Amino acid sequence: MPSSTSTYQRQLQRELKRLPKEYVPNLLQIVRLYRESVTLKPARESFSEGWKEALQGKTHPIAELWKDV
């Protein structure tokens, strides 16, 4: 039984073959931007950013953070 990843890869390949060649660079840029927007930053980078925000006073009360959870 094929994995869902290989199924998605086949579907993507089929769609790419049907796409006019002149649109491929734009699609590639969209895919890269999407990947960058959904992947997590490395822990060190994330902590550094959070620490800077805390030092600048960009914080929220704990009660506010858990309000809708």
Backbone atoms as SQL, in Angstrom:
CREATE TABLE atoms (id INTEGER PRIMARY KEY, chain TEXT, resi INTEGER, resn TEXT, atom TEXT, x REAL, y REAL, z REAL);
INSERT INTO atoms VALUES
  (1, 'A', 1, 'MET', 'N', 0.843, -1.178, 0.000),
  (2, 'A', 1, 'MET', 'CA', 0.000, 0.000, 0.000),
  (3, 'A', 1, 'MET', 'C', 0.890, 1.244, 0.000),
  (4, 'A', 2, 'PRO', 'N', 0.727, 2.153, -0.956),
  (5, 'A', 2, 'PRO', 'CA', 1.591, 3.332, -1.031),
  (6, 'A', 2, 'PRO', 'C', 1.304, 4.295, 0.121),
  (7, 'A', 3, 'SER', 'N', 2.359, 4.958, 0.562),
  (8, 'A', 3, 'SER', 'CA', 2.187, 5.937, 1.636),
  (9, 'A', 3, 'SER', 'C', 1.485, 7.176, 1.097),
  (10, 'A', 4, 'SER', 'N', 0.897, 7.944, 2.007),
  (11, 'A', 4, 'SER', 'CA', 0.198, 9.152, 1.575),
  (12, 'A', 4, 'SER', 'C', 1.169, 10.152, 0.960),
  (13, 'A', 5, 'THR', 'N', 2.434, 10.158, 1.434),
  (14, 'A', 5, 'THR', 'CA', 3.427, 11.061, 0.861),
  (15, 'A', 5, 'THR', 'C', 3.639, 10.760, -0.611),
  (16, 'A', 6, 'SER', 'N', 3.810, 9.487, -0.957),
  (17, 'A', 6, 'SER', 'CA', 4.032, 9.161, -2.364),
  (18, 'A', 6, 'SER', 'C', 2.782, 9.452, -3.187),
  (19, 'A', 7, 'THR', 'N', 1.605, 9.302, -2.592),
  (20, 'A', 7, 'THR', 'CA', 0.365, 9.643, -3.295),
  (21, 'A', 7, 'THR', 'C', 0.336, 11.131, -3.595),
  (22, 'A', 8, 'TYR', 'N', 0.681, 11.946, -2.599),
  (23, 'A', 8, 'TYR', 'CA', 0.715, 13.392, -2.811),
  (24, 'A', 8, 'TYR', 'C', 1.772, 13.776, -3.838),
  (25, 'A', 9, 'GLN', 'N', 2.910, 13.111, -3.785),
  (26, 'A', 9, 'GLN', 'CA', 3.968, 13.404, -4.753),
  (27, 'A', 9, 'GLN', 'C', 3.498, 13.111, -6.173),
  (28, 'A', 10, 'ARG', 'N', 2.821, 11.997, -6.346),
  (29, 'A', 10, 'ARG', 'CA', 2.306, 11.660, -7.680),
  (30, 'A', 10, 'ARG', 'C', 1.277, 12.687, -8.142),
  (31, 'A', 11, 'GLN', 'N', 0.411, 13.101, -7.244),
  (32, 'A', 11, 'GLN', 'CA', -0.591, 14.106, -7.600),
  (33, 'A', 11, 'GLN', 'C', 0.074, 15.427, -7.985),
  (34, 'A', 12, 'LEU', 'N', 1.082, 15.821, -7.217),
  (35, 'A', 12, 'LEU', 'CA', 1.805, 17.049, -7.543),
  (36, 'A', 12, 'LEU', 'C', 2.511, 16.944, -8.890),
  (37, 'A', 13, 'GLN', 'N', 3.136, 15.806, -9.144),
  (38, 'A', 13, 'GLN', 'CA', 3.821, 15.610, -10.421),
  (39, 'A', 13, 'GLN', 'C', 2.840, 15.696, -11.585),
  (40, 'A', 14, 'ARG', 'N', 1.666, 15.100, -11.413),
  (41, 'A', 14, 'ARG', 'CA', 0.642, 15.171, -12.470),
  (42, 'A', 14, 'ARG', 'C', 0.236, 16.612, -12.737),
  (43, 'A', 15, 'GLU', 'N', 0.021, 17.360, -11.668),
  (44, 'A', 15, 'GLU', 'CA', -0.377, 18.761, -11.830),
  (45, 'A', 15, 'GLU', 'C', 0.739, 19.583, -12.470),
  (46, 'A', 16, 'LEU', 'N', 1.982, 19.325, -12.068),
  (47, 'A', 16, 'LEU', 'CA', 3.110, 20.054, -12.655),
  (48, 'A', 16, 'LEU', 'C', 3.233, 19.792, -14.148),
  (49, 'A', 17, 'LYS', 'N', 2.982, 18.567, -14.562),
  (50, 'A', 17, 'LYS', 'CA', 3.061, 18.237, -15.990),
  (51, 'A', 17, 'LYS', 'C', 1.998, 18.978, -16.789),
  (52, 'A', 18, 'ARG', 'N', 0.873, 19.264, -16.156),
  (53, 'A', 18, 'ARG', 'CA', -0.226, 19.943, -16.847),
  (54, 'A', 18, 'ARG', 'C', -0.083, 21.466, -16.825),
  (55, 'A', 19, 'LEU', 'N', 0.843, 21.962, -16.022),
  (56, 'A', 19, 'LEU', 'CA', 1.027, 23.398, -15.873),
  (57, 'A', 19, 'LEU', 'C', 1.912, 23.941, -17.002),
  (58, 'A', 20, 'PRO', 'N', 1.515, 25.046, -17.632),
  (59, 'A', 20, 'PRO', 'CA', 2.383, 25.641, -18.656),
  (60, 'A', 20, 'PRO', 'C', 3.741, 26.019, -18.052),
  (61, 'A', 21, 'LYS', 'N', 4.795, 25.768, -18.805),
  (62, 'A', 21, 'LYS', 'CA', 6.173, 25.961, -18.317),
  (63, 'A', 21, 'LYS', 'C', 6.430, 27.374, -17.782),
  (64, 'A', 22, 'GLU', 'N', 5.802, 28.367, -18.387),
  (65, 'A', 22, 'GLU', 'CA', 6.075, 29.743, -17.957),
  (66, 'A', 22, 'GLU', 'C', 5.543, 30.040, -16.548),
  (67, 'A', 23, 'TYR', 'N', 4.665, 29.183, -16.024),
  (68, 'A', 23, 'TYR', 'CA', 4.123, 29.392, -14.677),
  (69, 'A', 23, 'TYR', 'C', 4.926, 28.680, -13.593),
  (70, 'A', 24, 'VAL', 'N', 5.820, 27.819, -13.977),
  (71, 'A', 24, 'VAL', 'CA', 6.569, 27.019, -13.003),
  (72, 'A', 24, 'VAL', 'C', 7.405, 27.885, -12.053),
  (73, 'A', 25, 'PRO', 'N', 8.143, 28.904, -12.514),
  (74, 'A', 25, 'PRO', 'CA', 8.921, 29.717, -11.564),
  (75, 'A', 25, 'PRO', 'C', 8.044, 30.378, -10.497),
  (76, 'A', 26, 'ASN', 'N', 6.880, 30.879, -10.894),
  (77, 'A', 26, 'ASN', 'CA', 5.987, 31.503, -9.913),
  (78, 'A', 26, 'ASN', 'C', 5.455, 30.479, -8.926),
  (79, 'A', 27, 'LEU', 'N', 5.107, 29.303, -9.410),
  (80, 'A', 27, 'LEU', 'CA', 4.621, 28.252, -8.523),
  (81, 'A', 27, 'LEU', 'C', 5.713, 27.845, -7.538),
  (82, 'A', 28, 'LEU', 'N', 6.924, 27.740, -8.015),
  (83, 'A', 28, 'LEU', 'CA', 8.044, 27.388, -7.146),
  (84, 'A', 28, 'LEU', 'C', 8.215, 28.424, -6.039),
  (85, 'A', 29, 'GLN', 'N', 8.085, 29.682, -6.388),
  (86, 'A', 29, 'GLN', 'CA', 8.192, 30.743, -5.387),
  (87, 'A', 29, 'GLN', 'C', 7.063, 30.625, -4.356),
  (88, 'A', 30, 'ILE', 'N', 5.858, 30.329, -4.804),
  (89, 'A', 30, 'ILE', 'CA', 4.722, 30.149, -3.890),
  (90, 'A', 30, 'ILE', 'C', 4.987, 28.993, -2.939),
  (91, 'A', 31, 'VAL', 'N', 5.473, 27.887, -3.467),
  (92, 'A', 31, 'VAL', 'CA', 5.745, 26.711, -2.637),
  (93, 'A', 31, 'VAL', 'C', 6.813, 27.026, -1.598),
  (94, 'A', 32, 'ARG', 'N', 7.863, 27.726, -1.990),
  (95, 'A', 32, 'ARG', 'CA', 8.927, 28.080, -1.040),
  (96, 'A', 32, 'ARG', 'C', 8.412, 29.009, 0.053),
  (97, 'A', 33, 'LEU', 'N', 7.623, 30.016, -0.341),
  (98, 'A', 33, 'LEU', 'CA', 7.064, 30.933, 0.652),
  (99, 'A', 33, 'LEU', 'C', 6.142, 30.201, 1.617),
  (100, 'A', 34, 'TYR', 'N', 5.360, 29.276, 1.095),
  (101, 'A', 34, 'TYR', 'CA', 4.469, 28.492, 1.952),
  (102, 'A', 34, 'TYR', 'C', 5.280, 27.670, 2.954),
  (103, 'A', 35, 'ARG', 'N', 6.297, 26.981, 2.460),
  (104, 'A', 35, 'ARG', 'CA', 7.128, 26.155, 3.344),
  (105, 'A', 35, 'ARG', 'C', 7.755, 27.003, 4.444),
  (106, 'A', 36, 'GLU', 'N', 8.270, 28.167, 4.079),
  (107, 'A', 36, 'GLU', 'CA', 8.896, 29.042, 5.067),
  (108, 'A', 36, 'GLU', 'C', 7.891, 29.554, 6.091),
  (109, 'A', 37, 'SER', 'N', 6.638, 29.722, 5.673),
  (110, 'A', 37, 'SER', 'CA', 5.633, 30.259, 6.594),
  (111, 'A', 37, 'SER', 'C', 5.109, 29.212, 7.566),
  (112, 'A', 38, 'VAL', 'N', 5.210, 27.936, 7.235),
  (113, 'A', 38, 'VAL', 'CA', 4.647, 26.906, 8.112),
  (114, 'A', 38, 'VAL', 'C', 5.694, 26.141, 8.911),
  (115, 'A', 39, 'THR', 'N', 6.952, 26.248, 8.550),
  (116, 'A', 39, 'THR', 'CA', 7.977, 25.513, 9.296),
  (117, 'A', 39, 'THR', 'C', 8.385, 26.297, 10.537),
  (118, 'A', 40, 'LEU', 'N', 8.726, 25.569, 11.579),
  (119, 'A', 40, 'LEU', 'CA', 9.137, 26.198, 12.829),
  (120, 'A', 40, 'LEU', 'C', 10.569, 26.698, 12.734),
  (121, 'A', 41, 'LYS', 'N', 10.820, 27.810, 13.416),
  (122, 'A', 41, 'LYS', 'CA', 12.183, 28.320, 13.502),
  (123, 'A', 41, 'LYS', 'C', 12.972, 27.412, 14.436),
  (124, 'A', 42, 'PRO', 'N', 14.289, 27.366, 14.281),
  (125, 'A', 42, 'PRO', 'CA', 15.104, 26.613, 15.238),
  (126, 'A', 42, 'PRO', 'C', 14.895, 27.175, 16.649),
  (127, 'A', 43, 'ALA', 'N', 15.000, 26.320, 17.653),
  (128, 'A', 43, 'ALA', 'CA', 14.737, 26.719, 19.039),
  (129, 'A', 43, 'ALA', 'C', 15.569, 27.929, 19.454),
  (130, 'A', 44, 'ARG', 'N', 16.836, 27.944, 19.086),
  (131, 'A', 44, 'ARG', 'CA', 17.716, 29.058, 19.478),
  (132, 'A', 44, 'ARG', 'C', 17.196, 30.380, 18.906),
  (133, 'A', 45, 'GLU', 'N', 16.818, 30.372, 17.642),
  (134, 'A', 45, 'GLU', 'CA', 16.316, 31.583, 16.997),
  (135, 'A', 45, 'GLU', 'C', 14.991, 32.020, 17.628),
  (136, 'A', 46, 'SER', 'N', 14.121, 31.068, 17.883),
  (137, 'A', 46, 'SER', 'CA', 12.827, 31.365, 18.489),
  (138, 'A', 46, 'SER', 'C', 13.002, 31.947, 19.891),
  (139, 'A', 47, 'PHE', 'N', 13.881, 31.346, 20.687),
  (140, 'A', 47, 'PHE', 'CA', 14.137, 31.850, 22.040),
  (141, 'A', 47, 'PHE', 'C', 14.721, 33.253, 21.985),
  (142, 'A', 48, 'SER', 'N', 15.685, 33.479, 21.099),
  (143, 'A', 48, 'SER', 'CA', 16.314, 34.805, 20.986),
  (144, 'A', 48, 'SER', 'C', 15.279, 35.868, 20.648),
  (145, 'A', 49, 'GLU', 'N', 14.395, 35.544, 19.728),
  (146, 'A', 49, 'GLU', 'CA', 13.352, 36.494, 19.337),
  (147, 'A', 49, 'GLU', 'C', 12.413, 36.772, 20.520),
  (148, 'A', 50, 'GLY', 'N', 12.013, 35.718, 21.220),
  (149, 'A', 50, 'GLY', 'CA', 11.141, 35.883, 22.382),
  (150, 'A', 50, 'GLY', 'C', 11.803, 36.675, 23.497),
  (151, 'A', 51, 'TRP', 'N', 13.091, 36.440, 23.713),
  (152, 'A', 51, 'TRP', 'CA', 13.821, 37.155, 24.756),
  (153, 'A', 51, 'TRP', 'C', 13.897, 38.639, 24.428),
  (154, 'A', 52, 'LYS', 'N', 14.172, 38.966, 23.166),
  (155, 'A', 52, 'LYS', 'CA', 14.213, 40.373, 22.743),
  (156, 'A', 52, 'LYS', 'C', 12.869, 41.043, 22.992),
  (157, 'A', 53, 'GLU', 'N', 11.786, 40.351, 22.619),
  (158, 'A', 53, 'GLU', 'CA', 10.446, 40.906, 22.820),
  (159, 'A', 53, 'GLU', 'C', 10.164, 41.120, 24.304),
  (160, 'A', 54, 'ALA', 'N', 10.576, 40.182, 25.140),
  (161, 'A', 54, 'ALA', 'CA', 10.364, 40.321, 26.586),
  (162, 'A', 54, 'ALA', 'C', 11.127, 41.526, 27.127),
  (163, 'A', 55, 'LEU', 'N', 12.370, 41.700, 26.690),
  (164, 'A', 55, 'LEU', 'CA', 13.172, 42.834, 27.148),
  (165, 'A', 55, 'LEU', 'C', 12.583, 44.162, 26.687),
  (166, 'A', 56, 'GLN', 'N', 11.887, 44.157, 25.561),
  (167, 'A', 56, 'GLN', 'CA', 11.252, 45.370, 25.041),
  (168, 'A', 56, 'GLN', 'C', 9.869, 45.600, 25.656),
  (169, 'A', 57, 'GLY', 'N', 9.464, 44.709, 26.555),
  (170, 'A', 57, 'GLY', 'CA', 8.163, 44.865, 27.207),
  (171, 'A', 57, 'GLY', 'C', 6.992, 44.367, 26.381),
  (172, 'A', 58, 'LYS', 'N', 7.270, 43.646, 25.326),
  (173, 'A', 58, 'LYS', 'CA', 6.201, 43.101, 24.476),
  (174, 'A', 58, 'LYS', 'C', 5.717, 41.778, 25.071),
  (175, 'A', 59, 'THR', 'N', 5.010, 41.884, 26.192),
  (176, 'A', 59, 'THR', 'CA', 4.542, 40.694, 26.899),
  (177, 'A', 59, 'THR', 'C', 3.032, 40.773, 27.117),
  (178, 'A', 60, 'HIS', 'N', 2.440, 39.648, 27.496),
  (179, 'A', 60, 'HIS', 'CA', 1.012, 39.564, 27.806),
  (180, 'A', 60, 'HIS', 'C', 0.855, 38.866, 29.152),
  (181, 'A', 61, 'PRO', 'N', -0.134, 39.278, 29.959),
  (182, 'A', 61, 'PRO', 'CA', -0.372, 38.578, 31.223),
  (183, 'A', 61, 'PRO', 'C', -0.742, 37.115, 30.971),
  (184, 'A', 62, 'ILE', 'N', -0.313, 36.231, 31.852),
  (185, 'A', 62, 'ILE', 'CA', -0.594, 34.803, 31.686),
  (186, 'A', 62, 'ILE', 'C', -2.086, 34.548, 31.588),
  (187, 'A', 63, 'ALA', 'N', -2.881, 35.240, 32.404),
  (188, 'A', 63, 'ALA', 'CA', -4.338, 35.041, 32.376),
  (189, 'A', 63, 'ALA', 'C', -4.898, 35.329, 30.986),
  (190, 'A', 64, 'GLU', 'N', -4.326, 36.308, 30.312),
  (191, 'A', 64, 'GLU', 'CA', -4.784, 36.649, 28.960),
  (192, 'A', 64, 'GLU', 'C', -4.393, 35.559, 27.953),
  (193, 'A', 65, 'LEU', 'N', -3.231, 34.974, 28.151),
  (194, 'A', 65, 'LEU', 'CA', -2.768, 33.933, 27.227),
  (195, 'A', 65, 'LEU', 'C', -3.659, 32.699, 27.280),
  (196, 'A', 66, 'TRP', 'N', -4.213, 32.379, 28.446),
  (197, 'A', 66, 'TRP', 'CA', -5.010, 31.168, 28.625),
  (198, 'A', 66, 'TRP', 'C', -6.511, 31.426, 28.529),
  (199, 'A', 67, 'LYS', 'N', -6.907, 32.649, 28.218),
  (200, 'A', 67, 'LYS', 'CA', -8.315, 33.031, 28.227),
  (201, 'A', 67, 'LYS', 'C', -9.191, 32.138, 27.349),
  (202, 'A', 68, 'ASP', 'N', -8.804, 31.883, 26.134),
  (203, 'A', 68, 'ASP', 'CA', -9.632, 31.129, 25.182),
  (204, 'A', 68, 'ASP', 'C', -9.248, 29.663, 25.057),
  (205, 'A', 69, 'VAL', 'N', -8.372, 29.201, 25.925),
  (206, 'A', 69, 'VAL', 'CA', -7.916, 27.812, 25.827),
  (207, 'A', 69, 'VAL', 'C', -8.808, 26.902, 26.627);
